[in-house]
Amino acid sequence: MSDSTILRSFVETYQDHLVLKAQQMGSRFRAAVMSDAQHGEGASPVDQVSPADAIDIDTRYQVKPLVETVHDRRWEYPISKGWGDIVDEIDKLKINIELEGKYTQTGVSAINRAMDDEVISKFFATALTGRAGGTSTVFPAGNVIAVTEGASAATGMNTDKLLAARESILGNDVDIDDPMNALYCAISASQERDLLEEVKVVNADYQDTAVLSGNGTSLKRWFGINFILSERLDIDGDSYRRNPFWCKSGMHLGIWRDITGDISERKDLNLNPHHISVNASFGATRCEEEKVYEIKCSE
């Protein structure tokens, strides 16, 4: 079998394993936001229609109502991320591109972390809005749950903060029974410990079952709120953790190019080693302010 045939076989194997590994070790945030394929320099994931009020019909032969429908758009633009390394022995190459190989795991994990970072960076960022993305929509100050919520001083995560954010979203007439409006909150290990030390979270007297009974060893859900554990969350200028609290439909991740890999022979280098790479292009945006809140926590 020629070297080119062997290399082609390795490339096909590597591609298959990248897809499998991406399914097994996916981004922690990708499944918690809307996501689909995108194309072009930029894309509008949603066309928004503002709420409108009905007009009274209180006379005979009244002129038909005409209420202008207000449209808006949110825009996202892709970033490209890549990982790569060089292998100089064919046997070593074969071992490391297998499903559990270090290169397959390392490459995909690097891209998945970058995908998480993109989503995290857009929770509270200025969103691009309008017909062509020329309007800047800042994150509302009123969408911040204070670090002192439920306490007399700066405190960590507590049920008062969670319920305050939940109440705010419900107050915006969001139907959280719709799966697309499922509630999520990203927390670090510090906030998980805060919650596990609260009686309302761990005591079965406050809910149908104890919170960890069906979740294994970590806090995954409470009062309809799904938790995502992440140590990549931002910190503000006062060193408070910025915990996102959102509905799934409130955020979007566009995929311009999903996780792909390549193996090529580097004939420009001595002994013609092989270059292994993993690449992806994606971009995120906040879709609706009414569905995204920030909970500040002291650690």
N, C-alpha and C positions, 0 to 999 in steps of 0.2 A: 504493500500500500504506500503510495507516494506521500511526501510530507504535506502537500496541499490537501490531499484527501483527509489525512489525519486531523489537520487544523480545522477543516470544514466540519468534521464530525464533532470536534471539541466545541466549536462555536455553537452548533445546534444543541448540544448537551447543556452548555452553559446558559443559553437562552431559556431552555425549558426549566432549569433549576432556579433561575432568577424569578420566573413567574411563580413557581411553587413557593419559593421562599418569601416572596412579597405577600402572598396570601397568608402564610403562616406567621410572618413577623411584620405585619403592616403598621403603618402610622397609627398612633394612638388617637389622633384627632380626625383622621380621614373619614371614618365611619360615623363620626358624630356631627358632620356638617354635610350640606348638599355638595355633590360632586359629580361632574361629568366632563366629557371631552370638549376641548376648545380649539379654535383655530385662529390664525391671523396675529397681527401685532398686539392687539388687545381684544377683549371680548366682554360682552354684557351678559352676565349669567341670568339676570332677571329684568323683566320690564315691569315696573311698578305702577299700579293704578291707585290713586289716593281715594280715601273714603268720600262719599257724597251723601247729601241729605235729600229725602223725598220731598216733593212739593205738594201742598194741599190741593185737592180737587174739590172745590166747594160751590161751584156754580155750573149751570147748564151751558153747554157749548163753549166750555172754557178752552182757550188755546192750549194745545198739547205742550206739556212741560219740556223745557230744554235746559238741561244741566250739563255744563261742560265737564268732560272727563279729563282729569289731570293725570298725565303720564310722566313717568320718570324712569331713569335707568341707573344701574350701578355698573362700574367697570372694574376689570382686573387685568393685570398685565403679567406676563410670564417672567420668571427667572429660571435660569438653567443651572443645574448642579451636576457635578461629576466626581467620580472617584476612580483611581487607577493605580496599578502597580506592575512591576516587571518580574517575570519568572524566566530563569535561564535554563531550566532543565525540563524536558518534556514529561518525565514521570511526575515531577513536582507539580507541573501545570495540571495534569490530569487529576491528581489527588485533591488539589485545592479548588477546582471548579465543580466538584461533586456537590450534591445537595447539602451536605453538612460541612463542606469545605470552608476553610477560613476566609478565602477570598470572596466566595459567594455570600457568606454571612456578613462579612465586613462591608462589602460594597453596598449591599441592599440596606443594611442598618444605617449607613452613613446618609443615604438618600432619604430614608424614612425620617430620620432626625431632622434633616433639612426641611422636609415637608411639614413636619410639626412646627418647626420654627417659623415657617411662612404663615401658617394659620394663626399661631400665637401673636405674631407681630401685627396682624390685621384686626384683632379684636377691638382695639381702642385707637387705631390709627385713623387719620383723616381719609374718608372714603371719596372716591371720584364718582361724581354723579352728573346726570344731564345727558343731552342728546349725543354728545361726543366726549363725555367725561371731563368737561371744562369747569365743572362746579365742585368746590371742595366742601364736604360735609364732615364737620368735626364731631367727635364723640361727645355727647351731651354731659355736662357736669351733673345734671340731675339723675344720671344713670349710674352714679357711684354710691355704693353702700358704704357708709363711713366706717372707719377702723374702730370707732367707739360704739357702734351699734350693739345694743344689748349689754353694755358695760359702762362704767363711769370713766374709763380711761382706754387707751389703745389696747386692743386685745386680739387674740388669734381668731381662728374660725369658730363660729358658734351657730347654733340653730336659729338664733334671732336674725343673723345676717342672711342665712339661707332662706328663711321664711319671708324676710323683707324683699329679697330679690324675686322670689316666687310671687309674692303679692303684687309687686310692680308689674310683672309680665302679665298676670291675670287681669290687673287693672287696665291693661292696654287692649283688653278684649281678645287676647290670644287663646285659642282653643288648644289647651295642652293635652287633650285626649286624642288629637290628631297625631299620628306617629311622626309626621314631618315637623311637629312642634314639640317633640320630646325634649325634656329639660336636661341640661348637662351643666356640671360645674367641675372645673379643673382645679385640683388641689395638689399641694406638695406633701411630702411625708409629714411635715410639721403640722399642716392643717388636718391631715387624717388623724394624727394623734390627738389634736384638740377635740375633734368630734368623738373619737372613741372614749374620751374621758367624760363625755356628757351623758347624763342619765337618759335623757330623751332619745338618744341615738341607740344606746346599747341595751336598754331595758325593754323587754317584751311587753311590759305593762302599757307602753305608749304606742304599740303597734301590734299587728297580728302575730308576728314572730320576732325573735331577737334578730338584730340587723345582720349579724354574721352567720346566722344559722344556714342560710342558703347561698352565702357568698364566699365560703371558704375562709381564707385568712386575711382578706382585705375588704375595706369598705367600698362597695360598688354602687349601692342604691339606698336612698332613704326618702320617704315621703314623695315618691315619684321623681326624685332628682337622681340622675345617673352621674357617678363620679369618675373622673379620669385622673389617674395619678401621674404627675409630671414634675420633674425637677428642673424644667426648662422655662418656667414662668418668669415674667419680668418682675423687676422691683422698681418702685418709684423713687423720687429724690429723697423721701423720708425713710427709705429702707423698708417700706411696707410692701408685702407681696401683693401683686395685682392678679387676683383670681377671677378668671372669666366665668360668667354665669349666662347661659344662652339657650335659645331654642335651636334645634337642628336647622330649621329653615332660615335662621337669622344669619348664618354664615355660609360661604360658598368657597369650594376649592376647585379651580379649573385645572384640568390636566391637558397640557399641550402635547407632551410626550411622556407616556408612562415609563416605568422603570425598564430600561433596556441595557443589554451588555454587548461587549464586543471583545474578540481576541484577534490580535494581529501580530504578524512577525515583524520585528524591528530590524530590518536589514542594514540600517544605518549604525547599529551598535555591534560590537564584537561578539561573535558566536551566535548572532541572530536570535536574541532572546524574544520572548513573547510578552506583549503588553496587554494586560487585562483591564477593562474599564467598565464602569456602570454610569449611566446618565439618565437624566429626567428633566422635563421642563414643566413648570406649574406656577400658578398664581392664585391668591386668595383675596377675598374682600368681605366686609361686613355688608349684609343686604338690607337690614332694617334695624334702626336704633331701638325700636320698641321691643326687640327680641334679644338684645345683648346688654348685659349689665356687668359692672365691675364691683367686686367685693374686696375691700382692702383689709389685709391681715397683718398683724405684728407677729414676728417670729422671735 
